[in-house]
Amino acid sequence: MSTLADIAQTLITKQKGILAGDQPDWHLAERLKAHDITAGDNTYRDWCNLLFSTPNLSDDVSGIIMHPQATELSTEDGKSLVDVIIDNGIYPGISPSTGLVPLAGAEGEVVGEGLDGLRDRFAKYAEMGVKFSKWRTAIRIGDGIPSEYAISANAYVLAQFAALSQEAGIVPIVEPEVELLGDHTVETCFEVTEWLLKRTFEALYLHRVELEGTLLKANMVVSGKDCPTQADVETVADLTVNVLKRTVPPAIPGVVFLSGGQADDKATAHLNAMNANYDTPWALTFSYARALQRKPLEAWQDKADKFSAGQDALKHRAHMNALASVGEWSEDLEK
Ligand code: 13P
């Protein structure tokens, strides 16, 4: 097995998942503002440190995705945040995209930006000890969209990112997300997800990406946020496993889901239903940002004396989702 495949296998270690901690500072500030808290000079550093240094997090978490900003920061004692993750027994990952920008000639559609200079940035991250990377593209469902153009353009960006990541010895996680926003039905989400995943794997093939050393970060097949009829847990699990079976080669070691704005308990229940009821050729686990960070942020509120309360809340959500990744979660365990 190549090093890339070894890293990918470690990331999908049984009963573990990934913490997406790759929000930039302004994003954290916005989330705190919703709780009437104004972020200070060290808030971003302290939040990342809280997440990354949570005691025993490695029982449930195999990897943590960082924003490039976090790789430049150190704790008060002068330890780099990358080393905080490594010393916690967890693989550090990087999210090197510079964000989503309007796709020229495609009103209402976006494309991921940040490929320029990526080879050099990956070399720098590899030197720091970064083991994996993640790139998100977002496909919106709306009036007349998505277009084949947007789907293909994003698939190509993901594939170029993945090829560059592997060249640096860093395992890529490709994240072609169908967004939750909109009033579309669960069936429409299924169709668009199938289309997007087909194009993504075609592009990975054309770009000579080694599938054994790649993970897929997928959306679950859910009803649009504003759809009057919301699919139940069993339907979401069934359609999600089915769309993956139609599109994802068994050579991919694992699918790690985004939470996409789902409620915390829904993200956990959906993952659990898939693992409890279906046999799949790939591991199915979590790579949540909001569904892991929402509760810890409420508990912490940027207060030094609530640091460990934030860590306890993270540990709890990570553990619930680790159980869901083997189909052993139940609502009673939440109490
Ligand atoms: P959510 O789980 O909040 O959708 O985030 C996933 C992600 O990839 C963040 O980078």
Boltz pocket constraint, residues with backbone or C-beta under 6 A from the ligand:
constraints:
  - pocket:
      binder: B
      contacts: [[A, 20], [A, 22], [A, 23], [A, 136], [A, 175], [A, 257], [A, 258], [A, 259], [A, 260], [A, 261], [A, 287], [A, 288], [A, 289], [A, 290], [A, 291]]
      max_distance: 6.0
